Amino acid sequence: MRIIVAEDREAASECAADIVERFVRSQPQASLGVATGSTTEALYAELARRHQQGGLSFAGVDVYLLDEYAGLDPDDPCRYCSVVQRALARQVDLRRDAVHCPDPDAPDPEGECCRYEHLVRSAPIGLQILGIGSNGHIAFNEPGSSLDSVTRVVPLSEQTRSDNAGFFGDGRPVPERAITQGISTILAAAELLLLACGDRKAAAVAQAVGGPVCEAVPASALQLHPSSTVILDPDAASRL
């Protein structure tokens, strides 16, 4: 595992963007795994700037979401597919059919999970972008998730729902369930890139990169991957 501590949050986003840009330029027909959250939105803003000012093209790229809330209206702006469309797809030259996500409204949720698992594994993902939850989750694999887990419907912990409440606003409840790629699904990507900023993530980061690999800290599974990079700002790295 390679750990990079950037000068500040902006520098961390730029460093992550360097890795994504190298990947996209070296593999124009790439399969890119994407995450959501305030930290990754800064990364996508930097990638959009590089597209608009530096000619970075995503025309041949397909992107695959890590997870999606269940129970939201299809046009809800908080759905992760909407977030990725807004933050990345519409800002660059991704094809209209290039964004792939699990369908939480599918009449057969188990069948949909199997479909999406097969889609992601068949891509296959060349570079997977990740964030980390304050409780150490990756995607929506909450503490206790099996390291062998695959795409499935999961309940969201109270901590995760509390952490995500700010994205909903106006007192709207955060969904209680989601579809998520499993830990083994994530580890199947050729390369992993985790970006974390802020002191709220510091304890989880320290456990993930310096503690034992265990189901209590799902992000610790990155230690098992042969090509994983963790990029941090000083606050997120403060407990290393």
C-alpha positions as CSV (number, residue, x, y, z in Angstrom):
1,M,0.0,0.0,0.0
2,R,1.3,3.4,-1.0
3,I,0.3,6.3,1.4
4,I,0.6,9.9,0.2
5,V,0.1,12.8,2.6
6,A,-0.6,15.9,0.5
7,E,0.0,19.5,1.6
8,D,-3.7,20.3,1.9
9,R,-7.1,19.2,0.7
10,E,-6.7,20.8,-2.7
11,A,-3.3,19.2,-3.2
12,A,-4.8,15.8,-2.2
13,S,-7.5,16.2,-4.9
14,E,-4.9,17.2,-7.5
15,C,-2.7,14.2,-6.6
16,A,-5.7,11.9,-7.0
17,A,-6.6,13.5,-10.3
18,D,-3.0,12.9,-11.5
19,I,-3.6,9.1,-11.0
20,V,-7.0,9.2,-12.7
21,E,-5.6,11.2,-15.6
22,R,-2.7,8.8,-16.1
23,F,-5.1,5.9,-16.1
24,V,-7.5,7.4,-18.6
25,R,-4.8,8.6,-20.9
26,S,-3.1,5.2,-20.9
27,Q,-6.3,3.3,-21.3
28,P,-8.7,5.3,-23.5
29,Q,-11.3,2.5,-23.4
30,A,-11.1,2.3,-19.6
31,S,-13.5,1.0,-17.0
32,L,-13.4,3.4,-14.0
33,G,-15.0,2.7,-10.7
34,V,-16.4,5.9,-9.0
35,A,-17.4,6.8,-5.5
36,T,-19.5,9.7,-4.1
37,G,-19.1,12.2,-1.3
38,S,-17.8,15.6,-0.6
39,T,-14.2,14.6,-1.0
40,T,-14.6,12.9,-4.3
41,E,-16.7,15.7,-5.6
42,A,-13.6,17.9,-5.3
43,L,-11.7,15.3,-7.3
44,Y,-14.3,15.3,-10.0
45,A,-14.3,19.1,-10.2
46,E,-10.5,18.9,-10.8
47,L,-11.0,16.3,-13.5
48,A,-13.7,18.4,-15.2
49,R,-11.2,21.4,-15.1
50,R,-8.6,19.2,-16.8
51,H,-11.1,18.1,-19.4
52,Q,-12.1,21.7,-20.2
53,Q,-8.7,23.3,-20.1
54,G,-6.3,20.4,-20.8
55,G,-8.1,18.2,-23.2
56,L,-8.5,15.2,-20.9
57,S,-11.1,13.0,-22.7
58,F,-13.4,10.5,-21.1
59,A,-15.1,9.7,-24.5
60,G,-14.2,6.0,-24.3
61,V,-14.5,5.5,-20.6
62,D,-17.3,3.6,-18.8
63,V,-17.9,4.4,-15.1
64,Y,-19.4,2.1,-12.5
65,L,-20.9,3.2,-9.3
66,L,-20.0,1.5,-6.0
67,D,-23.4,1.8,-4.5
68,E,-26.9,3.3,-4.6
69,Y,-29.5,4.2,-2.0
70,A,-32.8,2.2,-1.9
71,G,-36.1,3.9,-1.5
72,L,-35.5,7.2,-3.2
73,D,-37.5,8.5,-6.2
74,P,-35.7,7.9,-9.5
75,D,-35.2,11.7,-10.0
76,D,-34.1,12.4,-6.5
77,P,-30.9,14.5,-6.6
78,C,-29.5,12.5,-3.7
79,R,-29.5,9.3,-5.7
80,Y,-25.8,8.5,-6.3
81,C,-26.5,8.1,-10.1
82,S,-27.8,11.7,-10.1
83,V,-24.7,12.8,-8.1
84,V,-22.3,11.3,-10.5
85,Q,-24.2,12.7,-13.5
86,R,-24.1,16.1,-12.0
87,A,-20.5,16.1,-10.6
88,L,-18.7,14.3,-13.4
89,A,-20.6,13.0,-16.4
90,R,-22.2,16.3,-17.5
91,Q,-18.9,18.1,-16.9
92,V,-16.8,16.0,-19.3
93,D,-17.4,14.1,-22.5
94,L,-18.6,10.8,-21.1
95,R,-21.1,9.1,-23.4
96,R,-24.7,9.2,-22.4
97,D,-24.7,5.4,-21.8
98,A,-21.4,5.3,-20.0
99,V,-22.6,5.5,-16.4
100,H,-23.6,2.2,-14.9
101,C,-25.2,1.7,-11.5
102,P,-27.3,-0.8,-9.6
103,D,-31.1,-0.4,-9.9
104,P,-32.6,-0.1,-6.4
105,D,-36.1,-0.2,-7.9
106,A,-35.7,-3.5,-9.6
107,P,-38.6,-5.9,-8.8
108,D,-36.1,-8.7,-8.0
109,P,-33.4,-7.1,-5.8
110,E,-31.4,-10.3,-5.4
111,G,-31.4,-10.8,-9.2
112,E,-30.4,-7.1,-9.7
113,C,-27.4,-7.6,-7.3
114,C,-26.3,-10.6,-9.3
115,R,-26.7,-8.7,-12.6
116,Y,-24.6,-5.8,-11.3
117,E,-22.0,-8.0,-9.8
118,H,-21.5,-9.8,-13.1
119,L,-21.4,-6.4,-15.0
120,V,-18.7,-5.1,-12.7
121,R,-16.6,-8.3,-12.8
122,S,-16.9,-8.5,-16.5
123,A,-15.9,-4.8,-17.1
124,P,-13.3,-5.3,-15.5
125,I,-12.6,-2.2,-13.4
126,G,-9.1,-0.9,-14.1
127,L,-9.1,1.8,-11.4
128,Q,-11.5,2.0,-8.5
129,I,-11.9,5.3,-6.7
130,L,-12.9,5.0,-3.0
131,G,-13.8,7.1,-0.1
132,I,-13.9,6.0,3.6
133,G,-16.6,6.4,6.1
134,S,-15.9,7.6,9.7
135,N,-16.6,4.0,10.9
136,G,-14.2,2.5,8.3
137,H,-16.7,1.5,5.7
138,I,-15.9,1.4,2.0
139,A,-18.8,1.7,-0.4
140,F,-21.7,0.7,1.9
141,N,-19.8,-2.2,3.4
142,E,-20.4,-1.5,7.1
143,P,-18.3,-2.9,9.9
144,G,-18.9,-6.6,10.1
145,S,-19.1,-7.1,6.4
146,S,-17.4,-10.2,5.2
147,L,-14.1,-9.7,3.3
148,D,-15.6,-12.2,0.8
149,S,-18.8,-10.2,0.3
150,V,-20.3,-9.5,-3.1
151,T,-22.9,-7.0,-4.4
152,R,-26.0,-7.2,-2.2
153,V,-28.7,-5.2,-0.4
154,V,-27.4,-3.9,3.0
155,P,-28.9,-2.0,6.0
156,L,-27.1,1.2,6.7
157,S,-25.7,1.9,10.2
158,E,-26.9,4.7,12.3
159,Q,-23.5,6.3,12.1
160,T,-23.5,6.2,8.4
161,R,-27.0,7.7,8.2
162,S,-26.0,10.4,10.6
163,D,-22.9,11.2,8.7
164,N,-24.8,11.4,5.4
165,A,-27.7,13.4,6.8
166,G,-26.2,16.7,5.7
167,F,-26.5,15.8,2.0
168,F,-30.3,15.5,2.4
169,G,-31.1,18.7,4.2
170,D,-34.5,19.9,5.4
171,G,-34.8,17.1,7.9
172,R,-35.3,14.5,5.2
173,P,-34.6,11.0,6.4
174,V,-31.6,9.1,5.1
175,P,-32.5,5.8,3.5
176,E,-32.1,2.8,5.7
177,R,-30.9,0.4,2.9
178,A,-28.7,0.4,-0.1
179,I,-27.2,-1.8,-2.8
180,T,-23.5,-2.0,-2.6
181,Q,-20.6,-3.7,-4.3
182,G,-19.0,-6.2,-1.9
183,I,-15.5,-6.1,-0.5
184,S,-14.3,-8.9,-2.8
185,T,-15.9,-7.1,-5.7
186,I,-13.9,-4.0,-4.9
187,L,-10.7,-5.9,-4.5
188,A,-11.1,-7.4,-8.0
189,A,-10.3,-4.0,-9.5
190,A,-6.8,-3.8,-11.0
191,E,-5.9,-0.7,-9.0
192,L,-7.5,1.0,-5.9
193,L,-7.3,4.7,-5.1
194,L,-8.7,5.9,-1.7
195,L,-9.0,9.6,-1.1
196,A,-9.7,10.9,2.4
197,C,-9.7,14.5,3.8
198,G,-10.6,16.0,7.2
199,D,-10.0,15.0,10.8
200,R,-13.3,13.2,11.0
201,K,-11.8,10.5,8.9
202,A,-8.5,10.3,10.8
203,A,-9.3,7.5,13.2
204,A,-10.8,5.3,10.4
205,V,-7.8,5.9,8.2
206,A,-5.4,5.0,11.0
207,Q,-7.2,1.7,11.6
208,A,-7.5,1.0,7.9
209,V,-3.9,1.4,6.9
210,G,-2.1,0.6,10.2
211,G,-4.4,-1.8,12.0
212,P,-5.1,-5.5,11.4
213,V,-7.1,-6.6,8.4
214,C,-10.5,-7.3,9.9
215,E,-14.2,-7.2,9.2
216,A,-14.6,-4.6,11.9
217,V,-12.8,-2.1,9.6
218,P,-13.9,-2.9,6.1
219,A,-11.4,-0.4,4.5
220,S,-8.5,-2.5,6.0
221,A,-9.1,-4.9,3.1
222,L,-7.1,-2.4,1.0
223,Q,-4.0,-3.9,2.7
224,L,-4.7,-7.1,0.8
225,H,-4.6,-5.5,-2.6
226,P,-1.4,-5.5,-4.7
227,S,-1.9,-2.0,-6.0
228,S,-3.6,0.4,-3.7
229,T,-2.9,4.1,-3.1
230,V,-4.2,6.1,-0.2
231,I,-4.1,9.9,-0.6
232,L,-4.7,12.0,2.5
233,D,-4.7,15.6,3.6
234,P,-2.8,16.4,6.9
235,D,-6.0,16.3,9.0
236,A,-6.9,12.8,7.7
237,A,-3.4,11.6,8.3
238,S,-3.1,13.1,11.8
239,R,-3.4,9.8,13.6
240,L,-0.9,7.8,11.5
